[in-house]
């Protein structure tokens, strides 16, 4: 019974990628900015700071997309030191 269920699931998954030849965007880029305003418990150690975000996604099929992104709040912790590592320059 299990092999039958596996084959049925594989066929159903394949049908999900069998979309009609409609146009859809393959690349998705998002860029954002604003203010990072800490609330509640993290209000004490963190200050208000400028916020920046960037993200990229690639759509393999109409309803399937892989995404990656980064969010940064500059200077929110008030740290004025840096860490030297062997990684990078």
Secondary structure, 3 states (H helix, E strand, C coil): CHHHHHHHHHHHHHHHHCCCCCCCCCEEEEEEEEEECCCHHHHCCCCCEEEEEEEEEEEEECCEEEEEEEEEECCCCCCCCCCCCCCCC
